[in-house]
């Protein structure tokens, strides 16, 4: 007969041994890859063209760039593309070839790239197919302060659909994206960045253009190549790298003529602090808008820039605050509030590319400043920063101007 104490001891050893070899039901698969590089390429519109001085196919040119580098064990690149002619396809980019992912449900289907369910399906598939430590997600398309992807053949042929920033938040819920980029125009507004920062997006850095991007966009060979060469780079280093590479590209012939370009890397954590200091400033101005009206009007004019930004009532946020500070320098309280905004702004925009024609007038984040309440689009009232304080500021300005 085995003594009772010995039985207990043997059982303990068996249980412990079992715990050591038993697989964890909830354990995540090991991350064999350091970076997952995803591109959501929406060309089912007027971007699927031949253009530029070399009259090259924009989409094919980016494909060639990606294939010149290809995926490695440390960096795996996927492109989900919907073109004007034909269905959507998901490719894994390898050196010299684009490997079609035929087991993806939307591969070979006329996908609606303006549907958040489409984006989510792409993310779900790639996250499962390639576990990775970090992720960069690039949107390739037309952009705006409300839209990040336009599909001219959305639900059906000839019926357009658009993916809004709010739908991106919906699609990416529960997924970590370290760097998210918009290879497109006009996404770089503080209202958009703040929406992502407070809306639940698990992301550190946003790449966006305050004004416009030319047909060339980001250099995908150089950005993928830099990641492949240094897969240990942090998310912050990755975000800055993208801006460095697009600056390098646009400083060389024949792209130097694309004078309307700017690109910025935005720290989404710092956007919250920037918005808070901006709110402090606007509350001071609202208290006596009748007294400060002329200074605010002057600042609005000083912060405006060309190339159509005025058509959508967008101005450069930093220039606006600088002008307020200079005009109202006699008010120590307002001058201090402006200084706080500028300090937070410079900590928020961590990298900036601006061609010479826009130097000094574009700093990486814009803000909407409509002259009349009637000029504010309906979607704007659904954004956090406007409803928290910016619309109160604009309302006081409109009232002082008699533009309600």
TAGI-V505231 format. One record per helix or strand of 2 or more residues. SS is the DSSP state (H for helix, E for strand). FROM is the first residue (numbers start at 1). LEN is the number of residues. If there is no record, write none. Layout:
BEGIN
ss: (SS | SS)
from: (FROM | FROM)
len: (LEN | LEN)
END
This chain:
BEGIN
ss: (H | E | E | E | H | E | E | E | H | E | E | E | H | E | H | E | H | H | H | E | H | H | H | E | H | H | E | H | E | H | H | H)
from: (4 | 33 | 50 | 56 | 58 | 75 | 88 | 97 | 116 | 132 | 147 | 159 | 165 | 179 | 190 | 205 | 220 | 235 | 255 | 261 | 268 | 289 | 309 | 314 | 317 | 332 | 349 | 356 | 366 | 373 | 378 | 384)
len: (18 | 11 | 2 | 2 | 10 | 9 | 7 | 4 | 14 | 9 | 10 | 6 | 7 | 5 | 9 | 4 | 10 | 16 | 3 | 7 | 20 | 15 | 4 | 3 | 11 | 17 | 6 | 3 | 3 | 3 | 5 | 18)
END
